Amino acid sequence: MTHPDNYVVGANASIEDVDLEDAVLTVKGRRLTEAGAEQLAQHTLTEARHRNLIPGRKSLTGGSTHSPRVQFRVPEAVATQAQDRARAEGKSVSELAREALLRYLAS
C-alpha cells in the first residue's frame, strides 16, 4: 500500500469526483478501482488517526487519547473581542479560552 506521506497536493491542484468505472486512473502502474480507492482511503484515515491528526491538534491529554471538547456560546461582541485578542497574541481563540479557563480554575 502507498504511504500517505508520499502524496503532496499543490496549491494549484484541483480535486474532483471521478467515476472509476469509466475513468482509467493508475496508481503505481495498476488501475485504481472503487475497491482500491476505498482501501486507500481507509489506510490513509487509519494512518492519520494513528498520528493523531484527526480531529484538530495533538492531544492535550497526551498519548493517543483525544482531548475532550468544551463548547459554549458567547455574545457576538465577546467573540469579536476574543478573536481580536487571540490574533494580537498570535494564538487561536481555543488557546485563549483554554488559558483563561485554567487561570479561573486555579484561582
N, C-alpha and C positions, 0 to 999 in steps of 0.2 A: 504494500500500500504506500502511496506517496505521502510524505510527511507534510503537514500544514505549513511548516516554515519555508517550504520550497515555493510557495505561492506568494507573489507580490502583485498587488493591484495598483497600477499607477494612477496619478491624479487625473489623467485624461481618459481613463478606461470607462467603458460603458458596460453595464451589467443588464442583461435582458433574459427573459424566459426563452427557452429553446425546446422544441418538441424533439426529443431524442429518437423517436420512432422515424421521423422524416429526415432530420439533420444528421450528418455524419461528423461527429467530433471524436478526436482521438486523444488519449492520454497515454503517454509512453508507448506510442505505436499501436495501441489497442483501442477499438471502438468503444466509446462511452455509451452505456445503456442506462435506462432508468434505474435498474437494479444497482448498477455500478455507481451511478450518481448518488443514490440513496446511501450506499455503503460508504462512499467517500464523505458524504455529509455527516453521517453518524460518527465516523472516525474523527473528523475534524472537530465536531462538537465534544466528543469524549476527550480529545486532547486539550481543547480549550478549557473544559471543566477541570481536567487534571491540573492544569496550570493555574487554576482559579482566576480565569479571565472573564468568566461569565457568572453572575452579572457584576458589572462595575469594577471597583478597585480590589486590591488584595484584601484578604480577611483582616479585620481589626482584632479578631479574637485570637488569631494565629493558627498555624497549621492549615488543614484543608477544609475547615468549617467556615461557612459563610456567616458574616456578622448579621445580627438581627437588624431589621429596618424599623425606624421610628418615623412616623409621618404625622404632621399636624398642619392645620390651616392658620393663616395669619391675615390681617387686613392687607390690602394691596400696598398701602404706604409702608408697612413694615417690610414686606417682601422687597420693595424697591430699595429701601434703606439697607437691607441685608445684602442685596446684590451689589449695591454701590460700595459698601464696606468691604465685602469679600474681594471685589475687583481691586480696590485700593490696596488691600493687604496681600494680593496675589494668591488668594485662596478660593475654594469653592464655597457656596453657601452651606453645603453639608459640613465642611470643616469648621466654618464659623459657628454654626449651630451646635456641633458636637463639642467644641471648646467651651462655648457658653454654658451648655448643659453640665459639663464636667465641673466647671467653676461653681455653678449653682449648687450642685450636689455635694461638693467639697466644703461648702460654707455652712 
